[in-house]
């Protein structure tokens, strides 16, 4: 609903304008002088100002100049209401910064037309400003993200990219050089190694793109549409057991699921579960249980993933971030430590909670609370 400020020393003139605009969905405010109007700008937040030229004390021309001298009010259109008809007088109105003028006595049809036109211009300006702010925020997000990626990323990412790339290139080179002397079993083994390297590279690329997508989404929550998915054992068990089978550990997964519909998309829920189970599988021994359990409490679904693995120190938990792996020299594994960062970011964007409790070298429990739809 548009806000219009009428500045006129004659209250009767305001009554006339109010009557002419009564059929429109406007909020009208009144100020009896330029000084009163300027003092009330922050209170009224006008989208348009109707300003009488002939006022005692500070006239409308000077009031217009003062308003247009304030950066925050420069975009607000001002229509001068004047009994003056000389070209020089009208030129003074425009030179003072007014966007338009209307002559007295005010005609209802003309007033409504000019007000509508000026408000449309203001709306277009606001849209342009919104786009400008969105672009500026996007740039800030990218700058902040790039700052975060510096450091660990400079050393970690080249290594993690080169490892699978070198594997793929090396294997292809061996096959091309000695293909005729290899038997079928050797060729299959080499191709299997190349396939694994390609999958590692694909996973790394996907994680990086999801991370950037989440950073942008966090800064533009208006782009997040309401979504939901049904959390049940039937919905998650097959995919998780299939992933665990890669580690020959499908029997290690234990489920205790209380079902609920949660306010998060299936895509992001799948990422959360995949990353957490992948960590639990990599950092615990074969034959030890990994328990996936949920409990519904009030308006939240509480998800717990517990493993009897490497564990984390309090310092390591506090430093969870993208592109950071802990004890890399002790434990060799591929990846850039992005999994937990992705999970935490997704949970926060969808209004959930994320926490980790762990006993070093004994166990870890990741707790996620997701809003119920």
Secondary structure, DSSP 8 states (H G I E B T S, - for coil): -EEEEEE-S-HHHHHHHHHHTTTS-EEEEEESSHHHHHHHHHHH--SEEEEES--SSS-HHHHHHHHHTSGGGTTSEEEEEES---HHHHHHHHHTT-SEEEESS--HHHHHHHHHHHHHHHHHHHHHHHHHHHHHHHHHHHHHHHHHHTTHHHHHHHHHHHHHHHHHHHHHHHHHHHGGG--HHHHHHHHHHHHHHHHHHHHHHHHHHHHHHHHHHHH-GGG-----EEE-HHHHHHHHHHHHHHTT-GGGEEEE---EEESS-HHHHHHHHHHHHHHHHHTS-TTS-EEEEEEEETTEEEEEEEE-SS---HHHHHT--TT--SSTTTS---S-S-HHHHHHHHHHHTT-EEEEEEETTTEEEEEEEEEB-
